[in-house]
Amino acid sequence: MSESNHHKVIIIGSGPAGLTAALYAGRANLAPIVFEGAQPGGQLTITTEVENYPGFPSGLMGPEMMELFRKQAQRFGAQCFFKVVEEVDLSKRPFKVVADGEIHFGDSIIVATGASAKLLGLPSETDYMGYGVSACATCDGFFFKNQHVAVVGGGDTAMEEATYLTKHAARVTVIHRRNELRASKIMQERARKNPKIDFIWDSAVEEVIGVSENGHRKLTSLRVKNLKTHQTSELKFDGLFLAIGHQPNTKIFEGQLEMDKVGYIKTKPGSTATNVSGVFAAGDVADPTYRQAVTAAGTGCMAAIDAERFLAHHDGHD
């Protein structure tokens, strides 16, 4: 174990939680390193405008915000690497972390790997991903100007995506498995009042249908099944947006960190501590409830303080 690959704090993930943890750990002279993962900056990098983060009354773009977070953390000595962590061994300290084939050791670890959008699980959905199918309205809505798109889902995310898409699309149809929405009242009202939004109830998308032109795939319609009558119909659409929730990115921690049945990491009440002493979790990876940039940043701060206190009570060898 050389000095160069042994660290006091290793942070896995680089959204608001990971980079806030890096900022606080940096200011505590812990020289943290951050493995940014497959989506540097986290989910905010696929968000256009962030309007609800305190201190930015005019709002700002998601990627721009994450770049500010990163610069601030680096100013206090955090090092950020655009590497993906493939494996962790939390059975003994220092903990072992393998990122892009390189082995690193950490006296403490902050897990801030976030969550990813869930997909329907259809082979045709994967075939047309990027060719009419998307899991991010704010990233791809622009490409559907004056077209007819479908949104699958019934929660706040689905209503938010549908409402956003009306800025670009001529018509937005929400397809939902039930006959009522799960979304909060304000989001439901906003969507129902929007003249560009209509609803197909008790229904599920069974297949994405499209054509290939000059080697390019293009979505042209969806096969939709009514779950009550079991009737299927082919409906013409230009795009499909998936808004059916999120899956925490916790696969590499399975069998090592305690999780709930969905895969969110469990933390001790009033703390970011996990069931493994010296490992802390922050942000959406441990938060199925709020999932906001500001709450993620808050728990990132807590995790760094928890890690600092843990390190103050433990030397490098337990």
Order of alpha helices (4+ residues) and beta strands (2+ residues): beta-alpha-beta-beta-beta-alpha-beta-beta-beta-beta-beta-alpha-beta-alpha-beta-alpha-beta-alpha-beta-beta-beta-beta-beta-beta-beta-alpha
